[in-house]
Amino acid sequence: MIYHQIRIAMKPDAPADEVEHALDLLRRMGRELDVIEFFLVGRDIGGDFDYGAMYALKDVDAYE
């Protein structure tokens, strides 16, 4: 299993609808890419970032 994680800091003045659109795109990738076994997109707690996404892939072949 390979876990690919990203963390995102949004600009303080980023419009809420654009932030939600970006998060929806991250969720869409998780739903639509058939190599992804499971995923999570949400708030990043206790750090310098606002949101994070984690995607789990079966193996290196799926990652490539």
Z-matrix of the N, CA and C atoms (Angstrom, degrees):
N
C 1 1.444
C 2 1.535 1 107.88
N 3 1.310 2 116.02 1 134.84
C 4 1.463 3 122.43 2 176.59
C 5 1.522 4 107.42 3 -117.35
N 6 1.319 5 114.93 4 131.65
C 7 1.462 6 121.05 5 178.21
C 8 1.521 7 108.69 6 -110.26
N 9 1.308 8 116.14 7 124.14
C 10 1.464 9 121.93 8 178.05
C 11 1.522 10 107.06 9 -112.55
N 12 1.323 11 115.86 10 121.24
C 13 1.466 12 119.92 11 -175.97
C 14 1.518 13 110.17 12 -123.51
N 15 1.324 14 115.57 13 141.57
C 16 1.457 15 121.23 14 171.73
C 17 1.522 16 108.29 15 -128.88
N 18 1.319 17 115.37 16 151.07
C 19 1.469 18 121.65 17 176.06
C 20 1.521 19 107.25 18 -128.16
N 21 1.314 20 116.70 19 141.07
C 22 1.460 21 122.02 20 -170.99
C 23 1.519 22 110.60 21 -129.36
N 24 1.324 23 116.07 22 134.10
C 25 1.466 24 121.89 23 170.86
C 26 1.526 25 106.90 24 -109.00
N 27 1.307 26 116.11 25 125.22
C 28 1.461 27 120.95 26 179.09
C 29 1.527 28 109.76 27 -91.29
N 30 1.322 29 115.33 28 150.25
C 31 1.460 30 119.30 29 173.69
C 32 1.526 31 108.17 30 -65.01
N 33 1.331 32 117.70 31 140.87
C 34 1.467 33 120.14 32 -177.92
C 35 1.532 34 113.77 33 -57.09
N 36 1.322 35 117.15 34 -29.64
C 37 1.468 36 120.08 35 -177.68
C 38 1.535 37 112.82 36 -97.92
N 39 1.335 38 117.16 37 13.71
C 40 1.464 39 120.12 38 179.07
C 41 1.528 40 109.69 39 -65.61
N 42 1.326 41 117.22 40 128.62
C 43 1.472 42 120.17 41 178.75
C 44 1.530 43 111.18 42 -61.05
N 45 1.310 44 116.57 43 137.57
C 46 1.466 45 122.17 44 -177.02
C 47 1.523 46 112.38 45 -56.74
N 48 1.332 47 117.56 46 -37.70
C 49 1.465 48 119.40 47 -178.81
C 50 1.530 49 111.38 48 -68.51
N 51 1.326 50 117.54 49 -32.92
C 52 1.464 51 119.95 50 177.38
C 53 1.530 52 111.72 51 -73.19
N 54 1.322 53 116.36 52 -36.22
C 55 1.468 54 120.27 53 175.54
C 56 1.521 55 109.14 54 -62.33
N 57 1.319 56 117.31 55 -47.09
C 58 1.464 57 121.14 56 179.95
C 59 1.524 58 111.27 57 -63.08
N 60 1.327 59 117.00 58 -37.16
C 61 1.469 60 120.61 59 177.45
C 62 1.531 61 110.36 60 -62.97
N 63 1.324 62 117.48 61 -43.78
C 64 1.461 63 121.53 62 178.51
C 65 1.531 64 110.93 63 -61.51
N 66 1.326 65 116.85 64 -43.05
C 67 1.465 66 120.84 65 178.59
C 68 1.526 67 110.98 66 -65.72
N 69 1.323 68 116.28 67 -37.80
C 70 1.463 69 119.87 68 176.91
C 71 1.527 70 111.27 69 -62.51
N 72 1.338 71 117.10 70 -38.03
C 73 1.464 72 120.09 71 177.43
C 74 1.528 73 111.29 72 -64.20
N 75 1.331 74 116.95 73 -39.42
C 76 1.463 75 120.52 74 176.91
C 77 1.527 76 110.90 75 -64.02
N 78 1.324 77 116.42 76 -40.63
C 79 1.470 78 120.27 77 177.68
C 80 1.522 79 110.94 78 -66.60
N 81 1.317 80 115.77 79 -39.00
C 82 1.465 81 120.86 80 -179.86
C 83 1.528 82 110.46 81 -61.39
N 84 1.334 83 116.89 82 -41.45
C 85 1.468 84 119.69 83 176.82
C 86 1.520 85 110.55 84 -57.74
N 87 1.321 86 116.32 85 -43.70
C 88 1.458 87 120.30 86 -179.91
C 89 1.514 88 113.11 87 -62.73
N 90 1.330 89 116.15 88 -37.26
C 91 1.463 90 120.55 89 -179.68
C 92 1.528 91 112.80 90 -76.55
N 93 1.334 92 116.92 91 -36.43
C 94 1.463 93 120.17 92 -168.86
C 95 1.528 94 115.35 93 -95.69
N 96 1.317 95 118.59 94 -24.42
C 97 1.461 96 119.36 95 179.24
C 98 1.523 97 109.19 96 -81.00
N 99 1.312 98 116.11 97 117.23
C 100 1.463 99 119.58 98 -173.59
C 101 1.524 100 114.13 99 -70.23
N 102 1.324 101 118.80 100 -13.00
C 103 1.472 102 120.49 101 178.64
C 104 1.525 103 112.67 102 -81.91
N 105 1.318 104 117.27 103 -9.89
C 106 1.462 105 120.77 104 -178.48
C 107 1.520 106 109.39 105 -86.72
N 108 1.337 107 115.09 106 122.43
C 109 1.463 108 121.68 107 -179.94
C 110 1.530 109 110.86 108 -77.70
N 111 1.335 110 116.73 109 -44.70
C 112 1.459 111 122.10 110 174.75
C 113 1.522 112 108.42 111 -159.81
N 114 1.335 113 115.90 112 162.84
C 115 1.455 114 120.83 113 -176.09
C 116 1.519 115 110.35 114 -153.58
N 117 1.321 116 114.53 115 165.54
C 118 1.459 117 121.29 116 176.86
C 119 1.522 118 108.09 117 -148.51
N 120 1.319 119 116.73 118 133.70
C 121 1.467 120 123.03 119 176.02
C 122 1.515 121 106.99 120 -129.41
N 123 1.327 122 117.31 121 129.22
C 124 1.457 123 119.04 122 179.80
C 125 1.515 124 113.25 123 -178.67
N 126 1.324 125 114.87 124 -168.82
C 127 1.465 126 122.05 125 -178.32
C 128 1.523 127 110.67 126 -65.41
N 129 1.324 128 115.60 127 143.73
C 130 1.461 129 122.64 128 173.52
C 131 1.524 130 105.91 129 -100.08
N 132 1.312 131 117.28 130 119.66
C 133 1.462 132 122.05 131 -173.65
C 134 1.526 133 110.81 132 -101.38
N 135 1.330 134 115.90 133 133.22
C 136 1.457 135 121.31 134 169.75
C 137 1.505 136 116.44 135 78.13
N 138 1.304 137 118.24 136 26.29
C 139 1.458 138 119.96 137 -179.96
C 140 1.514 139 111.77 138 -141.51
N 141 1.303 140 115.27 139 -163.36
C 142 1.462 141 121.52 140 -179.53
C 143 1.526 142 112.68 141 -90.17
N 144 1.321 143 116.61 142 4.76
C 145 1.456 144 121.02 143 -177.24
C 146 1.524 145 110.14 144 -115.80
N 147 1.319 146 115.33 145 157.97
C 148 1.464 147 120.84 146 -177.98
C 149 1.524 148 112.93 147 -96.24
N 150 1.325 149 116.57 148 -37.90
C 151 1.468 150 121.87 149 -175.76
C 152 1.515 151 110.04 150 -137.79
N 153 1.303 152 115.04 151 161.58
C 154 1.452 153 120.52 152 176.15
C 155 1.514 154 110.39 153 -146.48
N 156 1.319 155 114.70 154 159.64
C 157 1.455 156 121.25 155 175.98
C 158 1.522 157 107.69 156 -139.94
N 159 1.331 158 116.67 157 139.80
C 160 1.449 159 121.99 158 178.10
C 161 1.529 160 107.15 159 -133.11
N 162 1.331 161 114.14 160 131.39
C 163 1.457 162 121.17 161 179.18
C 164 1.525 163 108.08 162 -122.87
N 165 1.318 164 117.11 163 132.84
C 166 1.463 165 121.86 164 177.98
C 167 1.522 166 108.76 165 -107.32
N 168 1.321 167 114.54 166 129.58
C 169 1.469 168 121.54 167 179.39
C 170 1.515 169 108.81 168 -119.93
N 171 1.314 170 116.24 169 148.28
C 172 1.466 171 122.07 170 -173.04
C 173 1.531 172 112.53 171 -60.24
N 174 1.338 173 116.89 172 -45.40
C 175 1.461 174 119.82 173 -175.10
C 176 1.514 175 110.92 174 -160.87
N 177 1.331 176 116.22 175 -174.95
C 178 1.470 177 121.03 176 -178.18
C 179 1.520 178 111.21 177 -63.48
N 180 1.293 179 117.86 178 -37.12
C 181 1.469 180 120.06 179 178.97
C 182 1.528 181 110.64 180 -59.89
N 183 1.304 182 117.36 181 -41.31
C 184 1.466 183 121.08 182 178.48
C 185 1.527 184 110.52 183 -66.99
N 186 1.326 185 116.37 184 -36.46
C 187 1.479 186 120.73 185 -179.72
C 188 1.524 187 111.27 186 -65.48
N 189 1.338 188 115.80 187 -38.81
C 190 1.472 189 120.04 188 -179.70
C 191 1.508 190 110.46 189 -69.61
